[in-house]
Amino acid sequence: SNFLKNLILEYNPHHLAIENLYFAKNTTTAMRVAEIRGLIFGLALSHQMEIFEYDPVTIKLAVTGFGKADKAAVTKLTLSQLKLTKLQNKEQKIIDDAVDALAVGLTHAVSYRN
């Protein structure tokens, strides 16, 4: 919570882009994700940030041009669009969650209109 609050204070973002909550079979995991989302939403709202939620199909479509793209395609095209392809080799693995966050950011960048 303090880490996120410090990031908000340092960078003063106006928007929060986040993937829609997708419930998996594991209810314990789903509950923890919901709790964290609540914390994130609360912090965002307390700093007058506008919240934008994107579903997985929209994210895949925005990043790859195909709403049913697989994880490998999303990773490859997200890193390519951000000119981070050097990070795709086998020595340097990127955490899936980080790529997902970058893909959500790209989706918001191409979807948001003033």
C-alpha positions as CSV (number, residue, x, y, z in Angstrom):
1,S,0.0,0.0,0.0
2,N,2.8,2.5,0.9
3,F,4.7,1.5,-2.2
4,L,1.8,2.3,-4.5
5,K,0.9,5.4,-2.6
6,N,4.5,6.6,-3.0
7,L,4.4,5.9,-6.8
8,I,1.2,7.9,-7.1
9,L,2.7,10.8,-5.2
10,E,5.9,10.7,-7.2
11,Y,4.3,10.5,-10.7
12,N,0.9,12.0,-10.1
13,P,-1.0,9.9,-12.7
14,H,-4.5,11.0,-13.8
15,H,-5.6,7.5,-14.9
16,L,-5.6,4.0,-13.6
17,A,-5.9,1.4,-16.4
18,I,-6.6,-2.1,-15.1
19,E,-7.8,-5.5,-16.4
20,N,-11.3,-6.5,-15.5
21,L,-11.4,-9.0,-12.6
22,Y,-11.5,-12.5,-14.0
23,F,-12.5,-15.2,-11.4
24,A,-10.6,-18.4,-11.6
25,K,-11.5,-21.7,-10.0
26,N,-9.3,-20.9,-7.0
27,T,-11.6,-18.9,-4.7
28,T,-8.8,-18.0,-2.3
29,T,-6.8,-16.4,-5.1
30,A,-9.9,-14.6,-6.4
31,M,-10.6,-13.2,-3.0
32,R,-7.0,-11.9,-2.6
33,V,-7.1,-10.4,-6.0
34,A,-10.4,-8.7,-5.2
35,E,-9.0,-7.3,-1.9
36,I,-5.9,-5.9,-3.7
37,R,-8.1,-4.4,-6.4
38,G,-10.2,-2.7,-3.7
39,L,-7.0,-1.2,-2.2
40,I,-5.8,0.0,-5.6
41,F,-9.2,1.5,-6.5
42,G,-9.4,3.2,-3.1
43,L,-5.9,4.8,-3.5
44,A,-6.7,5.8,-7.1
45,L,-10.0,7.4,-6.1
46,S,-8.4,9.2,-3.1
47,H,-6.0,10.8,-5.6
48,Q,-8.8,11.8,-8.0
49,M,-7.6,9.3,-10.6
50,E,-10.0,8.2,-13.3
51,I,-10.4,4.4,-13.5
52,F,-10.5,2.5,-16.8
53,E,-11.1,-1.3,-16.9
54,Y,-10.4,-3.4,-19.9
55,D,-11.4,-7.0,-20.6
56,P,-8.9,-9.6,-21.8
57,V,-10.3,-9.7,-25.4
58,T,-10.0,-5.9,-25.7
59,I,-6.4,-6.0,-24.4
60,K,-5.5,-8.8,-26.9
61,L,-7.2,-7.0,-29.7
62,A,-5.4,-3.7,-28.9
63,V,-2.0,-5.3,-28.6
64,T,-2.1,-8.0,-31.3
65,G,-5.0,-7.1,-33.5
66,F,-6.6,-10.5,-32.7
67,G,-8.9,-10.8,-29.7
68,K,-8.2,-14.5,-29.2
69,A,-4.4,-14.2,-29.3
70,D,-2.4,-16.5,-27.1
71,K,-0.1,-15.4,-24.2
72,A,3.1,-15.8,-26.4
73,A,1.7,-13.4,-29.0
74,V,0.6,-10.8,-26.5
75,T,4.1,-11.0,-24.9
76,K,5.9,-10.7,-28.2
77,L,3.9,-7.9,-29.5
78,T,3.7,-5.9,-26.3
79,L,7.5,-6.0,-25.9
80,S,8.0,-5.3,-29.6
81,Q,5.7,-2.2,-29.5
82,L,7.6,-0.9,-26.5
83,K,10.9,-1.7,-28.1
84,L,11.8,-4.1,-25.3
85,T,12.5,-7.1,-27.5
86,K,16.0,-7.5,-26.0
87,L,14.2,-8.8,-22.9
88,Q,12.6,-11.7,-24.8
89,N,15.7,-13.9,-24.9
90,K,16.0,-17.0,-22.7
91,E,18.6,-15.4,-20.3
92,Q,16.3,-12.6,-19.3
93,K,12.8,-13.7,-18.4
94,I,10.1,-11.1,-17.9
95,I,7.4,-11.8,-15.2
96,D,4.1,-12.5,-16.9
97,D,2.3,-10.0,-14.6
98,A,4.7,-7.2,-15.8
99,V,3.9,-8.0,-19.4
100,D,0.2,-8.0,-18.6
101,A,0.5,-4.6,-17.0
102,L,2.4,-3.2,-20.0
103,A,-0.3,-4.6,-22.3
104,V,-3.0,-2.9,-20.3
105,G,-1.1,0.3,-20.5
106,L,-0.8,0.0,-24.3
107,T,-4.5,-0.8,-24.5
108,H,-5.3,2.4,-22.6
109,A,-2.9,4.4,-24.7
110,V,-4.7,3.4,-27.9
111,S,-8.2,3.4,-26.5
112,Y,-8.4,6.6,-24.5
113,R,-9.8,9.7,-26.1
114,N,-10.1,13.1,-24.4
